C-alpha cells in the first residue's frame, strides 16, 4: 500500500470526525467554544493530510 493513499484515507477519517463534531451541537446552548476549536483543528489536520497524500502520489 502506498503511503500517499494511506494519507488520503487518514484525511478522510479526520474530515469525517470534524463533520461529526460540528454536527453534534448541544440542545440548549448550540455549539460550544471547545467544539468549534476542536472541529477546526481536525479540519486543518484533514486538509494537511489530504494535501500531503496528493503530493506523495504525484
N, C-alpha and C positions, 0 to 999 in steps of 0.2 A: 504494500500500500504506500502510495506516495505521501510525503509529508504535507504537501500543498492541499491534498484532498482532506487530510486529517484536520488541517487548519480551517478549511471551509465548513466541515461538519461541526467543529467546535464553535465557529462563528454563528452557525445556525442555532445551536443549542443556547448560546448566550443571548441571541436575539429573541428566542422564544421565552427565555427567563425574564428578559427586560419587559416583554409584552405582558407576561403573566403578572409581574409585579405592578405594572402600570394599570392593568385592568382590575386588580384587587384593591378597590377603594373601600374605606370604612363606610358604614351605613350612615353615621351621624356627621362626621367631620370632612368627608371627602378624602382626597389624598393627603397624607401627612408629608412633612418635610423629608424625613428619612426615606420614605418610599420613593419620592421623586429623585432624591440624590442617588439611591441605590439603583434605580432604573436607568438613570443617566450614566452611571459608571458601567453597568452591564452593557448598555448600548454602545458606549465608546469602546469597550473591550471587544464587542462583536464586530464593530466596524474595523478595528485594527486586525483582528484575527482573519476576517474575510479578505481584507486588502493584502495581508501577508500571504494568505493562501493563493490568491490570484497571482501575486508576483512570483511565488515559488513555482507555479505551473507554467509561467511564461518564459 
